Amino acid sequence: MEAKLLRSMVESLSDGVIAADVDGNVLVYNAAAQRLTGVGQQDAPMQAWSEAYGLFGADMKTLVPVAELPLMRAIRGQETSDVDLFVRNELLPRGRWISASGKPWRDTDGTLLGGVVVLRDIEARHQAEEAVQQANRFLDSILENVPSMIFLKEAENLRFVRFNRAGEDLLGQSRHALLGRNDYDFFPKEQADFFVERDRETLAGKQVVDIPEERIATASGERWLHTRKVPLLDDHGQPQYLLGISHDITEQRMAKEVLRRSHEELEARVRERTVELEQANTELCREIVERVRAEEALRRSEEQLRQAQKMEAIGRLAGGVAHDFNNMLTAILSYARMMADERAEGTQDREDLEQICEAAERAAKLTHQLLAFSRQQVLQPVNLDLRDVVLGMEGMLRRLIGEDVELRTFCAQEVGPVRADPNQIELVILNLAVNARDAMPGGGRLTIEVGEVDVQDGLAASHLVLAPGRYTLLAVSDTGVGIPADVKARIFEPFFTTKPRGKGTGLGLSTVFGIVRQSGGDIAVYSEPDQGTTFRVYLPLAESEADDGPTRLPHSAQAVEVGEGTVLLVEDEPLVAEAARKVLEAKGYAVLSADTPAAAIRLSAAHPGPIQLLLTDVIMPGMNGRELADRLVDQRPGMRVLFMSGYTDNAIVHHGVLDAHVEFLAKPFTPDALARKVADVLKR
């Protein structure tokens, strides 16, 4: 009864049990043993254990010789424990890992009767160990192929225990020569002291330490590294190892040094050029004074001739000087301002560059004064509502422009008053209307608008001599022949005209320019061949007290939120395109830039990812912005569209190019206005 119970207990065990006598005859062979070995008890030979291959099958593979198997050792009186065996046969074609522990079976008097082996299934453990080994091999492969030097030190003695291939290449030594050694074994003491100090700092603080630049001597010469040191803690939270990751930044540092020297050379050239310009400015002032005195002497003898000579000499001289001189000043001021904005406040470099900017601004102000000198109208300013002036002139303007030209006026509901001479303002409107009529010999449409605009620092003010703030805007647009670029550069010069002899004096736009400037405002013109022209007159809002403070050319440091996404920029004017691209990229957008609609279509087709926004000029050669937008939106339905143009809103609308619901940004615009408008459109 007890033997039967004992056998039943053995059969119920999840571990395999095999018992054999000293002759190798199997006495006990439970079901778990059959499952783990893949061999039934009826297949087990009843013979000496030295022929035990038969027990496990002819294809059995083990990690130990047969004679050393646990059961063989047990029947010889030897005890073994936890021997890993790999068993494979017909019933276990893929094989199985088992663990075998053997123990001799003795009588009460110590006589050896046989041996007993217990078998356990360890397949899951071996698979886990294999997975860990595979992961370690994968990690080793990654570390070996990382281009940065990676090393591992023991926390206690700071000796190297691991180096990757990049570390060998950088230091010019094999890892076998490095492992087990510390920094003092192959670096100069001063350098080793620096490394060890950073190591101790990392381990003591138990925090990552970043070293932007550290110099290191290697077999190939001096190198510069960017190193990050990481403490690796044990289960008790104590540093066990120190991990180091070093990236070779020697080339970047050399490039940075070259750039610094280039900046210094550029600053020196700017200073030299500024001195030369100031000297030229002094000579120019002296020449102008001498010419004015000569004209004043001629006036005493012949008034009419003196006036003509004065306008001829001063007007042409001032216009020519302003064109060339302001080009030079623009380059100096632009680069000096960009360099100044890159320097920290309070540094000597920043102060020096600010001085350059201030000198250039003073020179620019002088050229503006020279242009105003040839226009000496006597003004009688009053607080004036431009809407009343425009509406009061409608009847006269309709008779002046003729029946073949349609007149349209648009006035905002709320417009602040300006401080100006009503007669001179009427002359401005009259001259602009006549100029527009002459540009439409076959008839057309004349649009006059009055509103308020906000002129800010930066891009919008770069073409104007206005301080940042609110201004009243008078815009006069026509649908005429437009103005070629070479002619547009000279339209405000006195006596310059493209009309036949006897048909024009060339003083109309020059008079407009003088009146606007003397009224404290400015004027800008936007035109495309065969697409018409828009004159935008900016006049300051009336104030109770005049501001006699100094006027500075504006620049912007106003922050705008960073954006994201891809913008397709289409602009045929290189200066505007480059400025807009820099503004958008500085705000985080990816920019695809095209100078023609055809190039934009090709860029869109070739771009694999989404394009969140199309930012396009309205009037361009070959295809206008609306046609381009319709074509691209059909291909990319989710893309937003933002139009930009130098024309006023109503003129563009009635050209049939833009609809009222279309997002529109008028030129000129500031970097901040551009960034805000793009962000607003993308948020909707």
Secondary structure, 3 states (H helix, E strand, C coil): CHHHHHHHHHHHCCCEEEEEECCCCEEEECHHHHHHHCCCHHHCCCCCHHHCHHHHCCCCCCCCCHHHCHHHHHHCCCCEEEEEEEECCCCCCCCEEEEEEEEEEECCCCCEEEEEEEEEECHHHHHHHHHHHHHHHHHHHHHHHCCCEEEEEECCCCCEEEECHHHHHHHCCCHHHHCCCCHHHCCCHHHHHHHHHHHHHHHHHCCCEEEEEEEEEECCEEEEEEEEEEEEECCCCCEEEEEEEEEECHHHHHHHHHHHHHHHHHHHHHHHHHHHHHHHHHHHHHHHHHHHHHHHHHHHHCHHHHHHHHHHHHHHHHHHHHHHHHHHHHHHHHHHHHHHHHCCCCCHHHHHHHHHHHHHHHHHHHHHHHHHHCCCCCCCCEEECHHHHHHHCHHHHHHHHCCCEEEEEEECCCCCCEEECHHHHHHHHHHHHHHHHHCCCCCEEEEEEEEEEEECCCCHHHHCCCCCEEEEEEEEEECCCCCCHHHHCCCCCCCCCCCCCCCCCCCHHHHHHHHHHHCCCEEEEEEECCCEEEEEEEEEECCCCCCCCCCCCCCCCCCCCCCCCEEEEECCCHHHHHHHHHHHHHCCCEEEEECCHHHHHHHHHHCCCCCCEEEEECCCCCCCHHHHHHHHHHHCCCCEEEEEECCCHHHHHHCCCCCCCCEEEECCCCHHHHHHHHHHHHHC
